[in-house]
Amino acid sequence: MAEKRRRYRAVFLVLGLFAVFCCGMYALHATSSTNFCMSCHEMRPYLQEQRLSPHARDKNGNEISCSQCHIPQGMGPRFLAIKMYSGIKDVVVHLWAKPDRVNRVHAQGTARRFVDDANCLACHEDLYKSARNDAPVSEYGRLAHDAYLGRNGNTKRNCVGCHINLAHLPEFDRRLQVNAAFASRLQQEEVKR
Amino acid sequence: MATVKKTLFIGMILIILIAAAVVGFFVYLDKAFPKVRCEAAKHPTTPEAISDCVACHAKVTPMLVQDWKDSKHGALLVKCVVCHGEPDGKGSIPFAAKPGAKEICARCHEPAMNRMVEKLGELKDCETCHPRHQNSLHRSAFEATTAASNTEP
């Protein structure tokens, strides 16, 4: 009798652990979707910007999701660490800070810190070709990428440490010449609304 | 009595384990995603190399160096160390990637800054209107102001 009960207990334990594991995996997957990000209203402007940016779609025409840049891919420790940190940060800001009045200068620091280079390199494979992969990069680009790859000098910057305003464009950077096209698209959209 | 002691002991162990996990998490986060990447790179501190910023930065941040060269500061050979200080931090100007506007800019531009304050009142910093490496002292914005197609609405 006691042995039977023990066996039941072991089976329930294994089943329970399996259920917890499955729920966890599903939660990790579900909370990485763009739809989940947009369930908080304060994230809407960022999607609006991204949809009008050069990073709206990949080369196959598929929409680029938030997680494709902001969360490391795979299931490794980097992924789990970012999921945990960003998840807790987002909940804390949503509940106890003023999410509509986030200082974007500070927010950019955090966001840039956690954009994994591997995510950029997944699409931009050849660093000596332009973003559309049809021409060589400029002289500046070649020198900077040499340094990034450790071939000529070295730099400890990540991709978004230099490449700023790629998918999002805060108000204070719209006047810059390099962002003129992106800024005018955003402005047209704002006029329409 | 023994059970109380045992619970206390287990509680202590649990607290220590949780604290260790939290500390470990942040140590890992800091290693995997360093907060400051540039200043983590080694700056040479030998007397021959200490103020030759351009030797390396022409490779590492070529755009920035070119912007400086084409700017008014570049034309007048106001070298990096004048605003950014020297990497060993021993000079009179503190070593900083983003120099404090009021202390550093004011060393040369104080009369102009005073006129600005008279006109517009106390200003928070210089950077809001003259962004770091994109201001009128640097090429890209200089082009923008002279070009017929101004991006400003």
Interface residues (C-beta under 8 A of the other chain):
Chain A: P77 R78 A81 I82 M84 Y85 R113 F114 E139 Y140 L143 A144 D146 A147 N152 G153 N154 T155 K156 R157 N158 G161 C162 F172 R174 R175 L176 Q177 V178 N179 A180 A183 Q187
Chain B: F25 Y28 L29 A32 F33 P34 K35 R37 C38 A40 A41 C56 A58 K59 V60 T61 P62 M63 Q66 T128 P131 Q134 S140 A141 E143 A144 A147 S149 T151 E152 P153
